Amino acid sequence: MAEFIGIDLGGTKIRGVLTDPSGRVILAREVLTLASEGEEAIFSRIASITRELAHGAPGDGMRPEVQAIGICAPGPLDSAKGRILVTENLPFIDFPLGPRLQELLGLPVFLDNDGAAAAMGEYLHGAGRKADPLLYLTISTGIGAGAILGGKLFRGHSSNALEAGHMTLEPEGPTCACGNQGCAEVLASGTAISIAATAAAAAAREGSGPQTALSAWAQPGSREAFLAAAGGDRVAEAIVSEALRYLGICAANLATLFDPEVLIVGGGVTRAGPRVIEAIRAGVRERCPRVVAEGLRILPASLGDDSGALGAAALAAGALEVLGRSAHSASRNAG
Protein backbone atom coordinates (compact mmCIF):
# COMPACT_ATOMS: atom_id res chain seq x y z
CA MET A 1 0.00 0.00 0.00
CA ALA A 2 1.24 3.49 -0.84
CA GLU A 3 2.48 5.72 1.97
CA PHE A 4 2.95 9.48 2.17
CA ILE A 5 4.93 11.82 4.41
CA GLY A 6 3.46 15.07 5.70
CA ILE A 7 5.61 17.76 7.32
CA ASP A 8 4.16 20.76 9.16
CA LEU A 9 6.76 23.52 9.50
CA GLY A 10 5.77 25.93 12.27
CA GLY A 11 7.40 28.79 14.08
CA THR A 12 7.81 26.70 17.24
CA LYS A 13 8.00 23.08 16.10
CA ILE A 14 8.29 20.81 13.08
CA ARG A 15 5.79 17.95 13.08
CA GLY A 16 6.03 15.02 10.67
CA VAL A 17 3.83 11.98 9.99
CA LEU A 18 3.98 8.92 7.78
CA THR A 19 0.47 7.92 6.68
CA ASP A 20 -1.41 5.53 4.50
CA PRO A 21 -4.03 6.82 2.00
CA SER A 22 -6.78 6.62 4.64
CA GLY A 23 -4.94 9.08 6.90
CA ARG A 24 -3.84 6.46 9.43
CA VAL A 25 -0.65 7.64 11.11
CA ILE A 26 2.03 4.95 10.89
CA LEU A 27 4.88 6.97 12.38
CA ALA A 28 5.16 10.46 13.84
CA ARG A 29 8.14 12.63 14.70
CA GLU A 30 8.49 16.13 16.17
CA VAL A 31 11.39 18.50 16.82
CA LEU A 32 11.71 22.12 17.87
CA THR A 33 12.11 24.58 15.00
CA LEU A 34 14.62 26.84 16.79
CA ALA A 35 14.00 29.55 14.23
CA SER A 36 16.71 31.84 15.60
CA GLU A 37 19.38 29.44 14.29
CA GLY A 38 18.62 30.33 10.67
CA GLU A 39 17.22 28.74 7.53
CA GLU A 40 19.96 26.16 6.95
CA ALA A 41 19.66 24.80 10.49
CA ILE A 42 15.89 24.53 10.09
CA PHE A 43 16.27 22.83 6.72
CA SER A 44 18.63 20.32 8.32
CA ARG A 45 15.96 19.49 10.92
CA ILE A 46 13.29 19.12 8.24
CA ALA A 47 15.57 16.80 6.27
CA SER A 48 16.40 14.77 9.37
CA ILE A 49 12.81 14.25 10.46
CA THR A 50 11.72 13.43 6.91
CA ARG A 51 14.52 10.91 6.51
CA GLU A 52 13.51 9.24 9.79
CA LEU A 53 9.95 8.86 8.54
CA ALA A 54 11.02 7.62 5.11
CA HIS A 55 13.36 4.97 6.55
CA GLY A 56 11.21 3.84 9.47
CA ALA A 57 14.06 2.74 11.72
CA PRO A 58 17.76 3.62 12.04
CA GLY A 59 19.83 1.61 9.57
CA ASP A 60 16.85 0.66 7.42
CA GLY A 61 16.70 1.59 3.76
CA MET A 62 14.01 3.79 2.27
CA ARG A 63 10.55 2.29 2.75
CA PRO A 64 9.50 1.28 -0.78
CA GLU A 65 5.88 2.22 -0.07
CA VAL A 66 6.70 5.93 0.39
CA GLN A 67 5.53 7.75 -2.73
CA ALA A 68 5.75 11.49 -2.01
CA ILE A 69 6.33 14.18 0.60
CA GLY A 70 4.00 17.05 1.39
CA ILE A 71 5.24 20.07 3.34
CA CYS A 72 3.11 22.89 4.70
CA ALA A 73 4.61 26.17 5.82
CA PRO A 74 3.57 29.74 6.57
CA GLY A 75 3.38 31.94 3.49
CA PRO A 76 3.65 33.71 1.23
CA LEU A 77 4.83 30.81 -0.92
CA ASP A 78 5.48 29.97 -4.54
CA SER A 79 3.85 26.55 -4.29
CA ALA A 80 4.40 25.69 -7.96
CA LYS A 81 8.17 26.05 -7.55
CA GLY A 82 8.27 24.76 -3.97
CA ARG A 83 9.76 27.99 -2.61
CA ILE A 84 9.11 29.84 0.64
CA LEU A 85 9.13 33.49 -0.44
CA VAL A 86 9.17 35.15 2.96
CA THR A 87 7.89 34.38 6.46
CA GLU A 88 7.43 36.70 9.42
CA ASN A 89 8.06 34.05 12.08
CA LEU A 90 10.79 32.09 10.27
CA PRO A 91 14.07 33.23 8.68
CA PHE A 92 13.37 31.98 5.14
CA ILE A 93 13.68 34.34 2.17
CA ASP A 94 13.10 32.90 -1.32
CA PHE A 95 14.17 29.47 -0.08
CA PRO A 96 13.80 26.46 -2.46
CA LEU A 97 12.56 24.07 0.22
CA GLY A 98 10.80 21.66 -2.15
CA PRO A 99 13.61 21.28 -4.71
CA ARG A 100 16.28 20.97 -2.00
CA LEU A 101 14.40 18.21 -0.16
CA GLN A 102 13.50 16.43 -3.38
CA GLU A 103 17.14 16.39 -4.47
CA LEU A 104 18.22 15.09 -1.07
CA LEU A 105 15.68 12.26 -0.72
CA GLY A 106 14.80 11.43 -4.32
CA LEU A 107 11.04 11.67 -3.76
CA PRO A 108 8.51 14.14 -5.20
CA VAL A 109 7.96 17.05 -2.79
CA PHE A 110 4.92 19.33 -2.79
CA LEU A 111 4.73 22.59 -0.81
CA ASP A 112 1.49 24.16 0.42
CA ASN A 113 0.31 26.81 2.87
CA ASP A 114 -0.01 25.59 6.47
CA GLY A 115 -3.54 26.87 7.00
CA ALA A 116 -4.67 25.33 3.72
CA ALA A 117 -3.14 21.98 4.58
CA ALA A 118 -4.73 21.96 8.04
CA ALA A 119 -8.11 22.75 6.46
CA MET A 120 -7.70 19.73 4.19
CA GLY A 121 -6.62 17.53 7.09
CA GLU A 122 -9.70 18.41 9.16
CA TYR A 123 -11.95 18.11 6.09
CA LEU A 124 -10.76 14.62 5.21
CA HIS A 125 -10.03 13.12 8.63
CA GLY A 126 -11.09 15.47 11.43
CA ALA A 127 -13.84 17.58 13.00
CA GLY A 128 -15.00 19.02 9.69
CA ARG A 129 -15.25 15.74 7.83
CA LYS A 130 -16.96 16.46 4.49
CA ALA A 131 -18.39 19.81 5.68
CA ASP A 132 -18.55 22.24 2.77
CA PRO A 133 -17.77 25.11 2.77
CA LEU A 134 -15.24 24.62 5.56
CA LEU A 135 -13.00 27.26 7.13
CA TYR A 136 -9.97 26.50 9.29
CA LEU A 137 -8.40 29.11 11.56
CA THR A 138 -5.15 28.45 13.39
CA ILE A 139 -3.85 30.56 16.27
CA SER A 140 -0.28 29.76 17.23
CA THR A 141 3.05 31.55 16.78
CA GLY A 142 1.19 33.32 13.97
CA ILE A 143 -2.36 33.24 12.60
CA GLY A 144 -3.36 31.41 9.44
CA ALA A 145 -6.42 30.07 7.69
CA GLY A 146 -7.60 27.77 4.93
CA ALA A 147 -10.85 27.04 3.14
CA ILE A 148 -12.50 24.11 1.38
CA LEU A 149 -15.03 25.16 -1.26
CA GLY A 150 -16.85 22.66 -3.42
CA GLY A 151 -14.73 19.84 -2.06
CA LYS A 152 -11.52 21.54 -3.17
CA LEU A 153 -8.89 23.62 -1.46
CA PHE A 154 -9.30 27.32 -2.19
CA ARG A 155 -5.83 28.64 -3.04
CA GLY A 156 -6.47 31.92 -4.83
CA HIS A 157 -4.73 33.30 -7.91
CA SER A 158 -1.19 33.12 -6.49
CA SER A 159 -1.90 30.17 -4.16
CA ASN A 160 -1.66 32.51 -1.16
CA ALA A 161 -5.33 32.95 -0.26
CA LEU A 162 -6.48 33.44 3.34
CA GLU A 163 -3.36 34.96 4.88
CA ALA A 164 -5.69 35.77 7.77
CA GLY A 165 -2.88 36.84 10.05
CA HIS A 166 -2.34 39.86 7.82
CA MET A 167 -5.93 40.98 7.74
CA THR A 168 -5.99 44.59 9.00
CA LEU A 169 -8.02 44.92 12.20
CA GLU A 170 -6.65 48.28 13.44
CA PRO A 171 -5.50 50.67 10.65
CA GLU A 172 -3.39 52.68 13.11
CA GLY A 173 -2.38 49.69 15.21
CA PRO A 174 1.09 48.35 16.03
CA THR A 175 3.44 47.52 13.17
CA CYS A 176 3.47 43.88 12.11
CA ALA A 177 6.59 42.03 10.97
CA CYS A 178 5.12 42.14 7.46
CA GLY A 179 5.37 45.96 7.51
CA ASN A 180 1.64 46.62 7.72
CA GLN A 181 -0.09 48.11 10.75
CA GLY A 182 -2.73 46.49 12.91
CA CYS A 183 -2.63 42.98 11.44
CA ALA A 184 -4.49 40.20 13.25
CA GLU A 185 -1.17 38.48 13.87
CA VAL A 186 0.35 41.42 15.75
CA LEU A 187 -2.82 41.80 17.84
CA ALA A 188 -4.08 38.29 18.57
CA SER A 189 -1.48 35.57 17.93
CA GLY A 190 0.38 33.60 20.57
CA THR A 191 3.41 35.75 19.80
CA ALA A 192 1.39 38.96 20.33
CA ILE A 193 0.15 37.72 23.71
CA SER A 194 3.67 36.70 24.71
CA ILE A 195 5.14 40.08 23.74
CA ALA A 196 2.50 41.95 25.73
CA ALA A 197 2.91 39.64 28.73
CA THR A 198 6.72 39.94 28.70
CA ALA A 199 6.50 43.74 28.54
CA ALA A 200 4.03 43.81 31.45
CA ALA A 201 6.25 41.49 33.52
CA ALA A 202 9.32 43.68 32.89
CA ALA A 203 7.39 46.85 33.79
CA ALA A 204 6.20 45.27 37.05
CA ARG A 205 9.73 44.21 38.04
CA GLU A 206 11.07 47.71 37.25
CA GLY A 207 8.26 49.42 39.18
CA SER A 208 7.04 51.29 36.11
CA GLY A 209 3.85 49.23 35.76
CA PRO A 210 1.25 47.52 37.95
CA GLN A 211 2.20 44.41 39.86
CA THR A 212 1.30 41.19 38.08
CA ALA A 213 1.75 37.46 38.53
CA LEU A 214 3.38 37.52 35.09
CA SER A 215 6.57 38.88 36.67
CA ALA A 216 7.24 35.39 38.03
CA TRP A 217 8.42 34.48 34.52
CA ALA A 218 11.27 36.22 32.67
CA GLN A 219 9.48 35.79 29.34
CA PRO A 220 5.90 34.64 29.89
CA GLY A 221 4.24 33.12 26.86
CA SER A 222 0.59 32.87 25.95
CA ARG A 223 0.22 29.80 28.19
CA GLU A 224 1.44 31.74 31.24
CA ALA A 225 -0.77 34.70 30.35
CA PHE A 226 -3.87 32.48 30.27
CA LEU A 227 -2.84 30.80 33.54
CA ALA A 228 -2.35 34.13 35.28
CA ALA A 229 -5.64 35.45 33.92
CA ALA A 230 -7.45 32.33 35.15
CA GLY A 231 -5.93 33.00 38.58
CA GLY A 232 -7.48 36.46 38.71
CA ASP A 233 -4.49 38.57 37.65
CA ARG A 234 -5.91 41.82 36.22
CA VAL A 235 -2.94 42.64 33.98
CA ALA A 236 -2.93 39.19 32.39
CA GLU A 237 -6.71 39.31 32.04
CA ALA A 238 -6.52 42.61 30.15
CA ILE A 239 -3.91 41.20 27.76
CA VAL A 240 -5.84 37.98 27.12
CA SER A 241 -9.22 39.73 26.77
CA GLU A 242 -7.90 42.19 24.19
CA ALA A 243 -6.26 39.44 22.10
CA LEU A 244 -9.44 37.34 22.19
CA ARG A 245 -11.58 40.33 21.17
CA TYR A 246 -9.44 40.82 18.08
CA LEU A 247 -9.49 37.09 17.40
CA GLY A 248 -13.29 37.18 17.45
CA ILE A 249 -13.28 40.05 14.95
CA CYS A 250 -10.89 38.15 12.66
CA ALA A 251 -13.05 35.01 12.75
CA ALA A 252 -16.25 37.01 12.19
CA ASN A 253 -14.75 38.70 9.13
CA LEU A 254 -13.81 35.34 7.64
CA ALA A 255 -17.22 33.84 8.41
CA THR A 256 -19.02 36.81 6.87
CA LEU A 257 -16.99 36.46 3.67
CA PHE A 258 -17.29 32.68 3.24
CA ASP A 259 -20.58 31.74 4.99
CA PRO A 260 -19.11 28.33 5.92
CA GLU A 261 -20.93 25.28 7.23
CA VAL A 262 -18.16 24.70 9.78
CA LEU A 263 -15.35 26.81 11.22
CA ILE A 264 -12.58 24.67 12.72
CA VAL A 265 -10.23 26.34 15.19
CA GLY A 266 -6.77 24.91 15.93
CA GLY A 267 -3.23 25.89 16.87
CA GLY A 268 -1.22 26.04 20.07
CA VAL A 269 -3.16 28.91 21.66
CA THR A 270 -6.33 26.78 21.70
CA ARG A 271 -4.66 24.60 24.36
CA ALA A 272 -5.47 27.41 26.79
CA GLY A 273 -8.93 25.87 27.01
CA PRO A 274 -12.50 26.51 25.89
CA ARG A 275 -12.19 30.26 26.43
CA VAL A 276 -10.56 30.68 22.99
CA ILE A 277 -13.38 28.94 21.14
CA GLU A 278 -15.99 30.79 23.18
CA ALA A 279 -14.42 34.14 22.25
CA ILE A 280 -14.62 33.22 18.58
CA ARG A 281 -18.24 32.14 18.95
CA ALA A 282 -19.04 35.42 20.68
CA GLY A 283 -17.32 37.42 17.95
CA VAL A 284 -19.29 35.61 15.26
CA ARG A 285 -22.60 36.11 17.12
CA GLU A 286 -21.95 39.83 17.62
CA ARG A 287 -20.55 40.72 14.21
CA CYS A 288 -21.80 38.32 11.53
CA PRO A 289 -25.16 38.53 9.77
CA ARG A 290 -27.62 36.46 11.79
CA VAL A 291 -28.27 34.04 8.95
CA VAL A 292 -24.53 33.26 8.79
CA ALA A 293 -23.97 33.03 12.55
CA GLU A 294 -27.00 30.84 13.29
CA GLY A 295 -26.10 28.25 10.66
CA LEU A 296 -22.40 28.04 11.56
CA ARG A 297 -20.83 25.30 13.68
CA ILE A 298 -17.60 26.41 15.38
CA LEU A 299 -15.54 23.42 16.53
CA PRO A 300 -12.06 22.74 17.91
CA ALA A 301 -9.71 20.85 15.60
CA SER A 302 -9.93 17.15 16.39
CA LEU A 303 -6.59 16.10 14.88
CA GLY A 304 -4.56 18.11 17.37
CA ASP A 305 -1.00 18.70 16.21
CA ASP A 306 -1.51 16.47 13.15
CA SER A 307 -4.01 18.65 11.22
CA GLY A 308 -1.37 20.31 9.07
CA ALA A 309 0.89 17.28 8.60
CA LEU A 310 -2.02 14.99 7.65
CA GLY A 311 -3.34 17.62 5.25
CA ALA A 312 0.11 18.04 3.68
CA ALA A 313 0.37 14.27 3.16
CA ALA A 314 -3.11 14.17 1.59
CA LEU A 315 -2.30 17.10 -0.70
CA ALA A 316 0.91 15.37 -1.78
CA ALA A 317 -1.05 12.22 -2.60
CA GLY A 318 -3.52 14.25 -4.65
CA ALA A 319 -0.78 16.16 -6.47
CA LEU A 320 1.05 12.93 -7.30
CA GLU A 321 -2.15 11.47 -8.73
CA VAL A 322 -2.64 14.53 -10.93
CA LEU A 323 0.96 14.23 -12.17
CA GLY A 324 0.38 10.58 -12.96
CA ARG A 325 -2.74 11.33 -14.96
CA SER A 326 -0.96 14.12 -16.83
CA ALA A 327 1.95 11.83 -17.68
CA HIS A 328 -0.39 9.10 -18.85
CA SER A 329 -2.31 11.56 -21.02
CA ALA A 330 0.90 12.93 -22.52
CA SER A 331 2.09 9.38 -23.27
CA ARG A 332 -1.18 8.54 -25.01
CA ASN A 333 -1.10 11.73 -27.06
CA ALA A 334 2.51 11.08 -28.07
CA GLY A 335 1.57 7.58 -29.18
WOURHU-V879333 format. One record per backbone hydrogen bond with DSSP energy under -1.0 kcal/mol. NH is the residue of the N-H (numbers start at 1). CO is the residue of the C=O. If there is no record, write none. Layout:
nh:NH co:CO
nh:NH co:CO
This chain:
nh:3 co:65
nh:4 co:19
nh:5 co:68
nh:6 co:17
nh:7 co:70
nh:8 co:15
nh:9 co:72
nh:10 co:13
nh:14 co:31
nh:15 co:8
nh:16 co:29
nh:17 co:6
nh:18 co:27
nh:19 co:4
nh:20 co:24
nh:23 co:20
nh:26 co:18
nh:27 co:18
nh:29 co:16
nh:31 co:14
nh:33 co:12
nh:37 co:34
nh:38 co:35
nh:42 co:38
nh:43 co:39
nh:44 co:40
nh:45 co:41
nh:46 co:42
nh:47 co:43
nh:48 co:44
nh:49 co:45
nh:50 co:46
nh:51 co:47
nh:52 co:48
nh:53 co:49
nh:54 co:50
nh:55 co:51
nh:56 co:52
nh:57 co:55
nh:60 co:57
nh:63 co:54
nh:66 co:63
nh:67 co:3
nh:69 co:108
nh:70 co:5
nh:71 co:110
nh:72 co:7
nh:73 co:112
nh:78 co:83
nh:83 co:78
nh:84 co:95
nh:85 co:76
nh:86 co:76
nh:87 co:92
nh:94 co:85
nh:95 co:84
nh:97 co:95
nh:98 co:82
nh:100 co:96
nh:101 co:97
nh:102 co:98
nh:103 co:99
nh:104 co:100
nh:105 co:101
nh:106 co:102
nh:110 co:69
nh:112 co:71
nh:114 co:73
nh:117 co:113
nh:118 co:114
nh:119 co:115
nh:120 co:116
nh:121 co:117
nh:122 co:118
nh:123 co:119
nh:124 co:120
nh:125 co:121
nh:129 co:126
nh:130 co:123
nh:131 co:128
nh:134 co:148
nh:135 co:262
nh:136 co:146
nh:137 co:264
nh:138 co:144
nh:139 co:266
nh:140 co:142
nh:144 co:138
nh:146 co:136
nh:148 co:134
nh:149 co:152
nh:152 co:149
nh:154 co:147
nh:161 co:155
nh:164 co:162
nh:166 co:163
nh:167 co:164
nh:169 co:182
nh:170 co:182
nh:173 co:170
nh:176 co:180
nh:179 co:176
nh:182 co:174
nh:184 co:167
nh:185 co:165
nh:188 co:184
nh:189 co:185
nh:190 co:140
nh:193 co:189
nh:194 co:190
nh:195 co:191
nh:196 co:192
nh:197 co:193
nh:198 co:194
nh:199 co:195
nh:200 co:196
nh:201 co:197
nh:202 co:198
nh:203 co:199
nh:204 co:200
nh:205 co:201
nh:206 co:202
nh:208 co:203
nh:209 co:203
nh:215 co:212
nh:216 co:213
nh:217 co:214
nh:225 co:221
nh:226 co:222
nh:227 co:223
nh:228 co:224
nh:229 co:225
nh:230 co:226
nh:231 co:227
nh:232 co:229
nh:233 co:228
nh:237 co:233
nh:238 co:234
nh:239 co:235
nh:240 co:236
nh:241 co:237
nh:242 co:238
nh:243 co:239
nh:244 co:240
nh:245 co:241
nh:246 co:242
nh:247 co:243
nh:248 co:244
nh:249 co:245
nh:250 co:246
nh:251 co:247
nh:252 co:248
nh:253 co:249
nh:254 co:250
nh:255 co:251
nh:256 co:252
nh:257 co:253
nh:258 co:254
nh:259 co:255
nh:261 co:133
nh:262 co:133
nh:263 co:297
nh:264 co:135
nh:265 co:299
nh:266 co:137
nh:269 co:139
nh:270 co:267
nh:271 co:268
nh:272 co:269
nh:273 co:270
nh:276 co:273
nh:278 co:274
nh:279 co:275
nh:280 co:276
nh:281 co:277
nh:282 co:278
nh:283 co:279
nh:284 co:280
nh:285 co:281
nh:286 co:282
nh:287 co:283
nh:288 co:284
nh:293 co:289
nh:294 co:290
nh:296 co:293
nh:297 co:261
nh:299 co:263
nh:301 co:265
nh:306 co:303
nh:307 co:304
nh:310 co:306
nh:311 co:307
nh:312 co:308
nh:313 co:309
nh:314 co:310
nh:315 co:311
nh:316 co:312
nh:317 co:313
nh:318 co:314
nh:319 co:315
nh:320 co:316
nh:321 co:317
nh:322 co:318
nh:323 co:319
nh:324 co:320
nh:325 co:321
nh:326 co:322
nh:327 co:323
nh:328 co:324
nh:329 co:325
nh:330 co:326
nh:331 co:327
nh:332 co:328
nh:333 co:329
nh:334 co:330
nh:335 co:331
